[in-house]
Amino acid sequence: MEYNDQYYLTHDIDYFLIFRGEPIHVASNGSIPPECIIGEKNREIQKMVYDAQINGGFEERKADVNRNAIIRILENTGHDNVTDNDIDNYAESFESFAKMGFHSYDTIGTDLVKICGSTDTGGVNGNFIMPQSIPSVPDDFFTVDTEKEKYWESSVLSRHINK
């Protein structure tokens, strides 16, 4: 079953890819995922990842939460007096993916802002998922945006909409 644009625009879809050799998790935040991600293959990967989260099919890694980026996102969406609890609630799902070895990003407009990263190297861990099952995108699929990184105090990937 293929989702229509209206569905994507009203739902937060998790998708997974390999960019420059690194495993990436992205929350779509009501945006349309890249064409190469859309479809049954992503749902198969989602199922593998979610099952591993539930069943513990991976060795947990340390996750680095970017609290400054979360504060900026919450403040930009009208949250005043952001608390530690607000930050923890926002980070929870991103952190769970980072503990699996993914670098976890939220979509803000056409940019992907890194919320959590795995502090360990080596990519996705555990034997629950074969690396070849996660689609790789070309090195020019995103632009690493160093100017925006200053604002977000985090890694930022700018998406090329036509890809």
Secondary structure, 3 states (H helix, E strand, C coil): CCCCHHHHHCCCCEEEEEECCEEEEEECCCCCCCCCCCCHHHHHHHHHHHHHHHHCCCCCCCEEECHHHHHHHHHHCCCCCCCHHHHHHHHHHHHHHHCCCCEEEEEECCEEEEEEEECCCCCCCCCCCCHHHCCEECCCCEEECHHHHHHHCCCEEEECCCC
